[in-house]
Amino acid sequence: MPFFSLPAELSNPQKSRHQVVPIPYEGTVCFLKGTAKGPDAILAVSDQMEYFDEETLTDISRFGIATLPPIPPADTPEEEFNRIYETVKEYGFYAAETAVKRKFPIFLGGEHSITPPLVKVAAEHFGQTLSVLQFDAHADLRNSYTGGKYSHASAMRRVLDYTPNLVQVGIRSFSEEEFRECPDRIKKIITPKQLASHLEHSIGNIRSGLTENVYITFDIDAFDPAFAPGTGTPEPGGLDWNTVCCILRTVCKEKNVVGADVVEVAPLGGNNVITEFLAARLVEKIIAYTSCG
């Protein structure tokens, strides 16, 4: 199912600026399962949303939103990393600008381990001008977890292999290992409490920590579980919708956002579609903000 269930003339991969890529992988999930079903669940509810964005007052479907075939899961985390990297590199999202501007990819996870190969592709194009803005409940800075360095709990540690420019927002859980091995990163974390108490100052810190070109990775558990209960490891004390939109709007206006992913949606089933609807709206907002400034 294509995002928004758009007709062919608005979802042609050659003509559409935005490219939605499902990656239904959950090979290293360590608690609640279900993130492999996240991409389909997000796409399924997307056709219940309006094309018209209420903030930018724009019909975002006119920019074109193509949904590409899913990248199928591999047998091991190492193989999955390579499969994602090779597939996305072949797509050429960051190639020379075309008539519809440079293609803008949005990847739907799946677990957070899909992010490092995506960042690797972007970093090979943008080099040291690339930074990563992470929304998450967890720091994900372990060097390895449950025996593997490609664990979803090590996603940002692997991202640091490709760019030193990392801004972490919404974090409220990290291990002693992460505190010991990455103290400078932990000190710079922007927590939900900081955002609630000093929003403008915190957004200023986010802005100053980012370089010219920004890749956004959004673990849905950055939101408080009241808003996103369908995720593998929910943490209390999370972000709310308006705060997230305020940050995204500012970053998309002042920086060149080159791509994004939304990960760790684990559908609860039945009529409880709160989390996947939130994720779909998040994708819609990223499209609106990056298209309209």
N, C-alpha and C positions, 0 to 999 in steps of 0.2 A: 504493500500500500504506500503510495507517495505521500509525502508531507503535505498537509492541507487537502489531500485528494484532488490536487490541481489537475486541470485538463492538460492535454499534451502540449498545447501551444504555450503554456506557462511553466512547463516542467521539462522542457527540452534541454538535455545536458550541454549541448553545444551553445545554446543561447542564454541559459540561465546563469546568473551571477553566483547564486548560492547553490552549493552542492551538499546534500545531506547523505552521510555515509553510515549505515548501521554496522556496528562491530559487536556481535552477540557473544562475547567471550567471558567466561568466568572460571578460568582454570586454577586460580589461587585463592578463591574466596575462603575465608577461614571461619565464618560463622553462618549467618543465614544465607541460603542460596536463592537464586532467582534473577540475578542481574543479566543472564543470557536472554531473558525474556523482555528486558527493558526496552530495547529498540523497537520491537514490534508494538509494545504497549504504548509507547510514546506516539508512534505513527498512527496507531488506531484511534487515539483520542484527538489528534491534531485537526481532524476534519470537523470538529465541533467548535473550533475557534473562528473568530472573525478575521478576515484578511486585513481589515482596516485597523491600524494601530491608533489607540485613543490618545497617545501622547504626541506622536509626531504628525498625526492627522494625515496619514499616508496609507494607501493600499499597497502593502508590501509585496503582494503577489506579482505586481507589475515588473519587479526586478528579476523574476524568474527564480524558481526553487525546484531544482531537480533532485530526485532521490535515486541514488546509485545502488547497484546490487550490494548486498551485505558481504563483508569480508568473512569467509567461513572460519570457524575456530580450528586451530591446529591441535596436535596431540600433546605438546609440551609448551611451557611458557617461553622457552628459548625459540622454538619454532614459530610460536605466535608472534613474538616480537619481530622476527625476520619477515614473516608473511605480511604483517601490517606495514612494515617499513617499505618493502619492495613494491607492494600494491599501491600505496599512497604516493611513493616517489614516481611511479609510472604514470599516475594521474596528471602530474605536472601542474598542481594547483598554483604554484608560485612562479610559473613561467611568465614570459613577457605579457604585458597587458593586451587585452583584445578589445573588441568593440563593446563588450559588456564589462570592461575593467577586468582586473585580475580575479580569477575564480576564488570564491570564499568558501572554504570547507567547514562543515559542522559535523562532527562525529558523534554518534550516539552509542554509548556503551550500555551493557558490558561493564566490566570492572575497571578499576583505575589503572591497572597495569597496561592498558592500551595507550596511555598518554606518552610514555617515553619515546616509542618509535615515531609517533606523530610529531613530537618536538624535534626529534633528530632530523626529520625531513625539512622542517621549517628552518632549523638552525643551519643546515647546509646551504640554504639560500640566503638567509639574512645575516648569518654570522653573529658577531658580538653585538649587533644592533637589536637582537631578539631578546625579549624578556618573557617570562611566564608569570601570569597572574593566576594563582590557585585559590579557589574557594573550596573549603573543606572543613570538616570537624577534626580531622587528624592530620598530623604533620607529614606522615608518610616518608620519614627521613631515615628509617632503618636501612642499614646496608644490605641486609637480607632478612627474610622472615620465613619460618618453617623450612629452612634449608635452601631457599632460593632467592637470588638477587633480583629476579623479575617478578617478585610478589607485588600484589596491589598495595601492600604496606610499605613498599620500597619505591613507589612510583616517583616521588620527588627527588629521592637520592639519585635515581637514574637520570632524571631530568638535568640534574647538576653536572652530569657527564657531558652535556651538550651546551649548556649556557650557565654562567654563574649568576645570571640576573633572575632572581626568583622572589616574588612577593606573595606572602601567604596570609590569607584573610579568613576569619571565622574559626580558626583553630582553637580547640579547647580540650585536646587530648594528645599527649605525647609521652613516650617512654623515657625511663632513665637513660637508656642507651642513646636515644636521640638528643637528650639534654647534654649528655657527656661528650658525644662525638660531634655535635653540630650546635655548639652554644651560641655562636653568632647568629645563626638562623633562628633559633628559639627566641633570642632576645628581640628580634625584629618582627615576630609574629604580631599581627593585628587581630585582636580577639573581639568577640561579640560585645564584651563589656566595654572595651575601649570605643567601639563604634557607637554604642548606646550613650556613652557619657560625653564623647567629644567627636561627633560625626565629621564636621568640617576639617578638623585637625587630622583625624585619621585618614580621611580621603586625600588630604594633602600629602601624607606620608606614603600612601599607596601610589599616588601620581609621581612623586619624586623618586620612588624606587624602581619605576618602570623606564625602559628605554624607548626609543622611537617606535619600534615594531613590537607588538604584543600578541602573544598566544594566550588564550583564556582556557583554563581547564576547570570544570565545575563539577565537583562531587556533590550530589544532591543532598548528602547528609550535612552539608554546610548549613542548610536550613534547620530550624528547630523541628524536632519530630512531630510537633503539633501540625506543621505544615507539610512535612514529608515523612510520613510513617513507613512508607514502603522502601526501605533500604536495609542493607545487611548489618550495619553496626551504627544504629542511631545514638546520638549523644545529646543530652539535654543542654539547654542554654544556647541555642543556635540563632541564626540570622532570620530576619523577617523579609517579606517580599519588597517592601518599600525601600529598606536599606540597601538591599541587593540592587534594585533598579537604579537607585541614586548613584551607586558606585559604578555600575556598568555604563550608565548614561554619560558620566563624567569621563571615564576612560575611553569610551568609543568616540567621544567628541574631541578629546585632546591628543589621542594617540592613534597610530595606524594599527588597528586590530586585524591580524592576518588570518586567524582561524580560531576555532573553539571546539571543545568537546563537552558533553554532558554525560556523566557516568554514574554508576552505582544505583540506578533505579531498579528496585526489586519488587515487581507488582505483587500486591497482596491478594488479588483475585476477587471475584464476585463484583459487587457494586462499588468497592473501594478503589476508586481511580484517582484519588487526590494527588498522589505523588507523580504519576505519569502525566496528569493534566498540568501540574505545576512545571514539570520538565518541558512539556511542549510549549507552554507559555514563555518559558525562559528562552527557548530556541527562537520563538517569535520575536521576543524583545531584542535578542542579539542581532537578528536580521534587521529589525527596524532601526536600532541605534547605529549599526555599521553602515546602513544605507542612507540614512537621513542626517546623521551628525547630531 
